């Protein structure tokens, strides 16, 4: 997988179900965080910004529906995909879950294999480079499976950090990434690296992308960070 492991947050109050989900997600190569109620979930979402959330509807104190509603109100967490788990199989409940902002709805008892496939589907949408897709932006192509990058047909040699940096920027062209967010996504949340390191690697990436000519595709946004395009 490209970059640090994609992170999945499992929000489930039943310990046995929580552990089964965590075990299977880790076996698939995901980093897993766990929460057993809605308040803990909202705190972790704020701190960690997981890539995908598997969220049980029936939670103590704060329901999954309420967690979902609060997340979708905030611009910084609105785009995180939510897969809602529920024992409620009625059409009206499913509609309510989706209307509140869930991206997918899985009825209990569910097949773990199917749920893993649904997690990968959501991940493909938000972090396509982690699931081996080819990304393109203007004349730049990035193949995350073969680790190859080309621009206008000419191969570009990149170090592993510059490759992960480019993959992150190419997943959301136009989005301005702060240095802190790039550190989390490219270097990993548990590694301490100075934010100036980001500037150094962006400089290297810029130089590599322009080695065969062409305009500078990277944009520096003063006081905010970097964007592609």
Beta strands, then each sheet from edge to edge (+ up, - down):
strand 1: 7-11
strand 2: 31-35
strand 3: 52-56
strand 4: 81-86
strand 5: 104-107
strand 6: 134-137
strand 7: 140-143
strand 8: 148-151
strand 9: 154-156
strand 10: 218-221
strand 11: 225-228
sheet 1: 2+ 1+ 3+ 4+ 5+
sheet 2: 6+ 7- 8+ 9-
sheet 3: 10+ 11-
end
